[in-house]
């Protein structure tokens, strides 16, 4: 029988808490509580691997003006013992809407990145902010740590084109280049 879990955001004073629970039959065991800020986004994702579960969310890091992606992992069997939350995105990168996908040997972590358009226009005539947006992805190992991009995935489950896209995304986030390879 598989493991069933639940996660929810709960207001806690001047912040929010992501609460993670393990469900056994009719019993709910609240196990991990992950503190968040109070930015406008309530996006989060939680997945279970073989040994660890991973939770990701977006929030505005202290002393920053744009949001970043946070990650914490926890024991997959008890849903307890969460690691301290850490920011995975680079400073100054406006990232939000993180999503996780299980892959052989770990997880894929995706998020959206936004860069404002650098032109003058009359703000009275726009319905929303004009911005460039793209998707970035990084591989995580089975404990939720950023994995190196090597041919070590079981059965070469990652194609060469997928590997190139991941490498391009990582280079883009570190160099902030605006052109994409053909």
Steps between C-alpha positions, in 0.01 A plus 500: 500500500630847411551787739233768509575854610351845507639854506332831571587862562388639833522864613722543808514857622715707266591203278369168366589141577503214251376204705569148374314195630515125455163328473467144634146372450279741691786652701683818401851547642616863465874464461685796344439873519691727261492876568433735210467873458189684389570588137206501259565148371373188669661262248662184635557137400580186699613158370627180658809310392629170633690643799404869517204717419559847353296817548555814289336842506567856392553787738690829516836441674598742777649825365391419141242660273420198283384150586713186507436127522547331839548128569482280807510121512359260760499128575272317256392235752401729790466837319706640792850639551483783244825662389537878540350683203753624245470728198592324175474789257776752447474846660315747279318228304122551526379139522159362592254210454736209581399146397660163570504181293641167617769355272728195535762592760328815622275782387469772238427846641339753264420866559399809302738795472395854421705793371325834444504650154734798489298751301315820580125480464207672657390291799143633467447294184623159605291224653795323662875530534683411182776251574706229338425160655665163458518162667811381681568146619764343723558137595485406868642179641286263710561708814394829339850640437587652162657219298794530265423465130684180414403178325432334834123474476383137506458349151591838344140609563584858403539555125784712362251772394348509853850525646579791264181683606583459867859615446378797294254598774769487767738705285222754432424544869867551583595725207162670439556474124198572284564279198420133469709243312348353182 
